Amino acid sequence: MNADWEKDLEERLSEIREASLLRSIRVLEGMSEPRVRVGDREVLQFASNDYLGLAAHPLLREAAARAARDHGAGAGASRLISGTLRVHADLEDRLAAFKGAPAALAFSNGYATAVGVLPAILDKQDIAIVDKRIHACLVDGVRLSGAVLRVFAHNDLDQLERRLKWADGQRRDASGRIQHRVLILTESVFSMDGDLAPLLNIVELKEKYGAWLMVDEAHATGLYGERLGGLIEEFDLRDRVEIQMGTLGKALGASGGYVTGSRTFIDYLVQRSRSLVFSTAPSPAACAAAQAGLELLGGEEGQERRFRLWAVVDQARRLLLESGWTPEAVRSPIIPLPVGGEKEAMDLAAFLWDRCLWVPAIRYPTVERGKARLRCSLTASHTLAMLQLLAAGLKEARQVAPKEACS
Ligand SMILES: *Cc1c(COP(=O)(O)O)cnc(C)c1O
């Protein structure tokens, strides 16, 4: 190997370290549960997106094991060659029904969904108007498409409308014919802030300007809507949103990604979505686990778990307020505790870790520089006693941390 190879990488790593942005991978023994072992220590984690506690659910694990036994460990090929098995078709039927959409397409994960869908529907001359805080996979998808990327401030409807007006002006040629496609992109529940997009207003704006809308429901699916389909269902907007996407790896407890929309849209994606065409189909075990998750959501247990999750959220918010922190006003299982500096956030997370509390520090590039935070995420499996331990640790952390670090 060339001598400068390692040296170059080491220099880059030390830059990251000096900016307090170094990340490391923690190996967790056992399963995604609130109480986990990491190395020789047992910690309480407030870090996963397994909001309903389904990842460790016996029904999902059994479904995955059965699918591996009956359909094989791998799919053997990409979806368009010979990799589409009965489990994929069944999962897609169920997803479409769950989302109340005509059709669905399953991908290996949510990331692959975004980078597969966006370049398929956007060309270089098209315009994507995106919320400032959308997930990296959507930004990457737009970049891959080569479309013009315009950002509006987080949840800022006035700015969104200004961008739409601008795009509308760009769109017409001399004879007034529309030239470019315009797509608005937002999440419904934002992954690092836990707040909700004003979906109804966004839908009204996109209708007014003749744009299309794609909503990433990664953190809303399984939590909102009477049938737990997400925020679009909750706001009764299913027939007014062109594209919905999401992941099977969060509240659904499995792994995989999906997109839903019209039959024509899905037929088109099958032709043009590169992360679908050039990638091995999702494993039977993952599909079956996701299907079991969907089935569970549709029954009494899904409602019970949702009920429990919201009770946990309310208890946690009360306890956090009592411990001197001020969580944002939104009611969400994602509770960001703003800190600011990257180093301060790391120090606070380390302080909690020493007390066997795992609350991740979220830093650039996941959020903007100087907007570091602790991100507590709650699940239906957390108990009141666990929340009390969290609140006690956070109260102590506040007392030792420099004042400006905790706002
Ligand atoms: C997690 C996440 C994804 C990616 O989903 P994966 O299945 O984990 O790849 C996409 N969008 C948002 C908003 C997410 O939070």
The ligand as an SDF file (V2000), in Angstrom:
LIG
                    3D

 15 15  0  0  0  0  0  0  0  0999 V2000
  -34.0210    6.3120    9.5240 C   0  0  0  0  0  0  0  0  0  0  0  0
  -34.5370    7.1860    8.4730 C   0  0  0  0  0  0  0  0  0  0  0  0
  -34.4610    6.8070    7.1310 C   0  0  0  0  0  0  0  0  0  0  0  0
  -33.6980    5.6100    6.6730 C   0  0  0  0  0  0  0  0  0  0  0  0
  -34.3490    4.4290    6.9450 O   0  0  0  0  0  0  0  0  0  0  0  0
  -33.4850    3.0930    7.0930 P   0  0  0  0  0  0  0  0  0  0  0  0
  -34.4430    2.0090    6.8830 O   0  0  0  0  0  0  0  0  0  0  0  0
  -32.9000    3.1330    8.4660 O   0  0  0  0  0  0  0  0  0  0  0  0
  -32.4110    3.1490    6.0360 O   0  0  0  0  0  0  0  0  0  0  0  0
  -35.0720    7.6090    6.2020 C   0  0  0  0  0  0  0  0  0  0  0  0
  -35.6920    8.7450    6.5470 N   0  0  0  0  0  0  0  0  0  0  0  0
  -35.7520    9.1580    7.8240 C   0  0  0  0  0  0  0  0  0  0  0  0
  -36.4610   10.4200    8.1600 C   0  0  0  0  0  0  0  0  0  0  0  0
  -35.1650    8.4070    8.8280 C   0  0  0  0  0  0  0  0  0  0  0  0
  -35.2010    8.8200   10.0800 O   0  0  0  0  0  0  0  0  0  0  0  0
  1  2  1  0
  2  3  1  0
  2 14  2  0
  3  4  1  0
  3 10  2  0
  4  5  1  0
  5  6  1  0
  6  7  2  0
  6  8  1  0
  6  9  1  0
 10 11  1  0
 11 12  2  0
 12 13  1  0
 12 14  1  0
 14 15  1  0
M  END
$$$$
